[in-house]
Amino acid sequence: MNWMKTSKNKRTKSSRAAIARPKLRAEWFDEPELRFADGGSHVDPKVGINLFGPRSFNTKRHRSEIHFGFIGSGESIEGTARFYEQCSEGVDGDDDHEPFPGCDNERGFRTDLRIDTDAAEVITASELDVFKAIRARKQRFEAAVELLDEKLRLLKLKERPIDYVVFAIPPELYDLCRAVDYKDSEGEAIHRDLRRAFKVLAMKHEKPTQIVRERTITDEIVNRQVDHKSVRAWNLFTGMYFKVDGIPWSPSGLDHEACYVGISFFRPRGEKSFLRASVAQAFDDQGEGFVLRGREFEWNEEEYGRSPHLPDDVAEDLIKRVVTRYKDERKTLPRRLVIHKSSAFWPKERDGFRAGLAEISEWDMVALRSVSQVRLVRAGQYPPLRGTAFHSGDVTHFYTTGYLKALERYPHGHVPSPIEISDHHGSSSKAKLIREVLVLTKMNWNSANFCGAMPITLRFSRLVGQILREMPDDLEPNPKYKYYV
């Protein structure tokens, strides 16, 4: 019974309700399937590619041949070309790694590689000596960017088809120029990264690229940073097929005519007080998408905190541009639009998005973040299954990594952390939002991994922001994903 004190300091029976226990509930969501060539389906991209071929096989988007171009030293080009050729013959797996079936017109991605090391721009020993002679790291980095810009220009002029450029970065160049930190004329700290700068150059020259380091093509696993050879082969060839405009696989279980948008933030190079939004959009149930760069807005961390939020007018403009681009591509408005962000939606930010969504009948704004303070403990030797969700009152957590029932193994070397739906505005159920996120964690076409921790909307928007940080304001970002990975 509950009691309370009276004015006479005596206890009497109270009708006040006891503190309610939280309502606890757990459920499990089955693994979503992926679609491959001629309607084939499977939960594992590696098995699906092997059995059926890539999704765009037997369509106009499929290339029967892929012509390579190279940039690198003579030694790095030869070694990288040899690695691709070896992998195209197939790579053995083991108990923990799926074998790579190889790649020609009858297996794997069902395309033939045309690897010609004469289709190359060589970084000579004398050019490397020039870098070594430059003492100032900033000038050395800028000289490397200028050289790579010229190599891409010359490669583009060659009188032979080049679909895919592999930058076999020489170890000396990587060690000398991989990144640089310095202060600009106003004393602002600047960080630049050669990989990101090269991606911006390749975008300017409209060539999809792959950067390959020496450790990627080794036959020996010298440390934990080097994956099994079959994993490296799967990832390189999956990314290659995507970057030449193929579709490795497509999702299932997403709303038809729905638009899924990921929003992250980046600080333009040299800016202290201003931010921009980077947007990665998955068009629809086919996984098609594009990239947008938002308007610049002021953000004072000392006043507002480190987690940025869009002003209402910037949020409205951004989402209107997303809707317009979708309409231009699809000749119709999206029936539903879902916004993924890693931070909660502030009132003005939410109002701006809602104004931009005025023409859309259904929408959801969902904040997703990985948390480690809350975990499920499962009886037995394995962690919770991927797809497990648990609800405590209005708070929902779910696992996008964990024990994979479909593979009957746990492929990660760490304790998985759940994802929290930390904020939600819209009419869809939590179950529907979770199912969609589970699908979108399987849509990274730069890797053949079974799944990732975060949906591709957020994963790519963060990746895009890193590249856009290297991009000057007067260069319009190419909207295609393939230039950012």
N, C-alpha and C positions, 0 to 999 in steps of 0.2 A: 504494500500500500504506500501511497504518497502522503506526506504530511507537510503542513506549513505552520509557522509561528503566528499566534494571534496577538492582539495588542496587549494581552495579559501574559505574554511570553509563555503560552501554553501551546502544545501541538494538537492540531485537530486534523481530521481526515480531509484530504484535498482532492478535488476533481481534476487537477491539472494533469495532463497526459505525460507519461514518461517519455524520455528522449527516444525517438524512433530509431530502431536499428536500420542501418542502410540496406537497401535491397540489392542483393548480390545475384548475379546471373552470369553464366558462361555458355558459350556456344562455339561451334566450329564450322567454318566455311570450306567447302570442297574446293580443290584446286581447279582454277579456270583453264580451259583448253585454248590452244592456239590453232590457227588455220594455216594450211600449207597448200601446195599445188593441187589443183583439181579437186578441191574440197576435202583433202585429207586433214585429219586433226589429231593432236596429241598434246599432252601437258608439257612435254620437254622439247625445247627447240632443237636440240641435237638429234634426238630420235626422229622428230618430224622432218627435218631436213634430209636425214639419211633415208627415211622410208619413202617420202613423197616428193622431195625437192622443194625449193623455196616457193613462197606464195606467188610470185610473179612469173614463175616458169610457165612457158606456153602462152605468155601474153606479150604485148608490144613493149613492155618495160624490161623484159629480160634480154640480156646481152649474151649472145652465143660465144663471144670472144671479148676478152678484156686486155687492152694494150697498155703495158706498163711504160712509165718513164721514171728516171732516177736522178737524184741529186746526192752527191756524196764524194768521198775519196774513191780512188780506183779500188782499193782494198775493201772498203765498206760496201760499195755497190756490188762487187763480185760475191761477197759473203751473203748479202741480203738476197740477191737474186737466186743464189744456190739454195738458201733456206726455203724460199717460196716454192722452188721447183721440187725440193725434197718433200715438202708438206703436200704438194699436189698429188704425190704418189700414195699418200696415206700415212698416218702416224698411229702407232700402237698406243693403247690405253693400259689401264690396270684396274684393280678392284675399286679405286676411288675416282678414276678419270675415264670418261667415255672416249673411245678411239675416234680419231678424225678420219673420215672415210676417203679423203683425197678430194680432188676437184678436177673433173673434166666434163665432157658433154653428156656423160652417162651416170655420174655419181656426184655426191656432195651438192654444190650449188649449180651443177649442170652447165658449166661454162668452161671454156678453154682459156688458159693463160697464154698471152703472147708476151713473153719476157725477152726483151732485146736490150742488152747492156750498151749497145750503141745509141739507144734512145736515152742518152744521159748527158748531164752537165756535171763535169768532174770538178771538185774542189782540189786544186793542185797543192803540192807540197810548198811551193813558193807563196801561194795565197795563205796557207796556214802559218807560214813563217811571218807574214805581215801581222797577223793577229798577235802572235807571240811577242812581237816587237812593240806593240802598243801597251804602254804601262797603265794608262788610265782606263779603269774598267768600263766607265760609261762610253768612252769613245770606241773601245774595243767591241762592246755590244752593238753599238750603232753601225760600226763597220761590218759586222757579221750580218746584220739585217739588210744593209745595202747590197752586200754580196749575194744573199739569198734572193733578194728581189730581182737582181740581174740574172741569176741562174734560172729562175722561173720564167722570166721574159724570154730568154733564149730557148728554153725548152718548149715554150708555146709556139715558137717560130719554126720549129723543126717540121720538115715536110713528111710527116708520118703521123698516123693517128695516135694520140695519147689520151687514154681515158682516166688514168689513175697515176698520180705521182707519189713515189716512195722517197722520202728524205731519209737516206741511210746515214744518219749523223755520225761523222767521224768522232772517235773518243776524244781526240785533242780539242776539237771544236766544242764539244759538249762541256768539257772541263773548263775551258777558257771563257765560254760565253753563255752558259745555260741560264744565268740570271744575273741581275745587277741591282744594287741599291745605291741611291744617291739622293742629294737634295737639289731641288730646282733653284732658280734665281730668287725666289721668295722664301726659301728655306723649308719648303714642304718636302717631306720624305716621299720618294718615288721608288717603286719596285717594278721591275720589268722582267719578263720571262720569255725566253727565246721560242719556246713551243707556241705560246699564244701569239707572239709577234709573227711567226711563220704562218699561222693560220689566217691572220689578217692579210698577209701578202698573197696567200693562195686564193683567198676570196676575191681580192682585187684582180687576179689573173684568171679567175673562174676555173680553177683546177682543184678537184678533191684530192686530199693528200693523206698520207700515213707517215708518221715519224717512227722510225725503227732504230732503237739503240743496240749497241753491240751485245748486251746481255740478253736481248730478245731472241737473237739467232744462235745462241750457244746450245750445244747438245748436252752440256752438263748443268745441273742445278747446283749453283755455288752458294746460294743463300735463300732465305725465305722470300725475298723480293722477286725471285724468278719462278714462274709457274711451270708445271709439267708441260712438256713440249706439245702434247695434244691440246691442252688448254690454250696455249699461245696460238696454235694453228687455227683452232675454232674461232678465237677472237679476231685474229687478223683477217681471215677469209669472210667472216660475217660482216665486219666493218667494210671490207673491200666491196662486197656485193651491194651493200646499202649505199655506199658512196658513188657507185656508178648507176644509181637510180633504181636499183632493184628493191623489191620488198621481201626480206627474208621470211617473215611470217606476219600474220595479222591477228588482232585480238578477237575474242568472242565474249559475249556477255555485256557489251557496252550498248548504251542507248543509240538507236539509229537517229541520225541528224542531231546528235549531241556534240557539244564542243567543250573540250577539257583544257583548261588554261592553268599554267604554273607561273607564279610571279615571285621573283627574287629581286634583290637590289645590289647595285654595285656603285662604287665611287669612281667617277672618271679620273683618268691619270692627271695628277697635279691639282686636283680639287680637294679642298679641306671641308667646305661647308655645304657642298652640293652632292646630291645623289641622283641616280636614274634607276628606273625599273627595267629589268630584263624579263622578257616574256617568251616562254616556250609553249606553243599551243599544239595539242594533238587534235586534229580536225574532227575525227569521227571514228566509227567502228572499224575503219581500215588502218588507223594509226597515222594517217597523213598529217603533216603539221608544218608550222613555219615559225619564224623568229621575229620579234618586234623589239625596238628600243624605245622606252618611254621618255617623256619630257623630263628635263632637268628640274629638280626642286630642292629647296634649301632644307637642311636637316642639321640641327645643333644637338650633338650628343649630350653636352653638359646640361642642356635644358630639357630634352625629351627622352634621353636614354639611348642605348646602342641599337635597340630594335626599331628600325625605321617603319614609317607608315605614310601612305600617300595622302596629300591634300585632296580635298573633294574634287576640285576642278581637274587635277592631274589624273585621279582615278577614273573620272567620267570620260575624259579624253582617251585614256588608254583602252578602256573596255569598248568604247565606240569604234576605235580603230580595229580591234579584234573582230567585232561583229561585221564591220564593213569588209574586212579582208575575207572573212568566211563567205559572205554574200557574193563577193566578186568571184571567188573560186568555185563555189557550189551553185550559184545562181538562185539561192534561196537563203532565208534566215535560219539559223539554228533553232531547233524546237526547244532545246534546253542548253544552258551554259553552266559549267561548273568551274569555279575558281579555287585553286589550291594555293595556299600560302603557309609559311611556317610560323607566322605570328598572328595574334588575334586581330580582328578587324575593329579598328577604332571607329567611333560613331561617324565622324566626317568622312572617313575613308569608305565606310559602308554606304553612306548616303550617296557618295560619288559613284560607286559601282552600281547602285540601284538606278540612279539617273541614266547611266550608260546602258542599262539593261531594259530600258523602257519598252523596246519592241519585242523582248523575249518573254514568252509566256511562262516558262519554268526556269528556275535558276537555283544554285546552291553556292554558298561561300563557306569553304571548309579550311580550317587551320589545322595542320598536321605537324606534330613534332615528336622526335624520338626522345624517350625518357628512360632513365635508369633507376629512378627512385621507387618505381612500382614494378614488381615482377611476379610472375606465376612460378611456383615450384611444383614440378611434376614428379610423381612417384616413378622411380626407375632411373636408368642411367642417362636418358636423353632429355633435352629441354622440351618445352611445349611445342606442339605442332604448329607449323606455319598455317595461318588461317584461324587460329584460336583467338577468340575475343572474350573479354570479360568486362562486365558493367557493374559499377558501384554507384547506385543512384543514377544521376544524370551524366556521370563521367564514364567514358568508354576508352578502353585500350585494346589493341589487337596486334598480333604478331604477323609481320610480313616476312620474317626469317624464322628459323627454327627447324625442327625435325621435319624432313620432307617425306610424307607418307608415300607419295608416288614413286620415290626413288629408294625408300626404305633405308635412308641414311641421313646423317647430319653433316653437311659438308663444310661447316664453319669451325674455326678454331677458337671461338670466343662464346661467351654466354650472350644469347640474343636479347636485345632490348625491344620492348613493345613500342608501338606508335600510339600516341594519344590524340584523339579528336578534341583539341583544346578549345575550339570555337566553331560553331555552326549556325548559319542563318540560311533558311530555305525550307522547302517542304519535303525533301526526300528523307526516308528512314535511315537510321544508322546502318542497318543491314545493307541497304543498297549502296551507301557510300563506301562501306568496307569492301564489298564485292568489286566495286569499280577500282579501288586502290589496288587490290590484289591483282587485277588484270593489268593495270598500268605499271606495276613493278616488274612485269615480264616483257616490257616493250623497249628495252635498251638494245637498239640494233647495232651498237658498237661492241657488243659482246654476245656470246652464246650462252652465258650463264643462265641457270634455271630461273632466277629471279634476282631482284635487288631489294634493298631495304626500303627505299623511298620510291614513290611513283615517278614515272619518267617526266611528268610535268614539272615537278620540283627539281629532280636531278638535272634535267637539261637546262632549266632556267638559270640554275647556279653556274653550270658550265658555260652557258652563253654569256653570263655576266662577266666571267673571267676573260673571255675573248674580247667582248665589247670594251672592256677597260683599256685594252691596247689600241682600240680603234679611234682615229681622229674624228672630230665632230663633222668634218666636211666629207667623210666617206660614209655612204649609206650602207647599213648592214644588209648583206644578202639574206633573204628570208629563209633559205633552205638549210635544214639541220646539218646536211652532210659537210658543210664548210666549218662546222664548229667542233667536230669530233675527230 
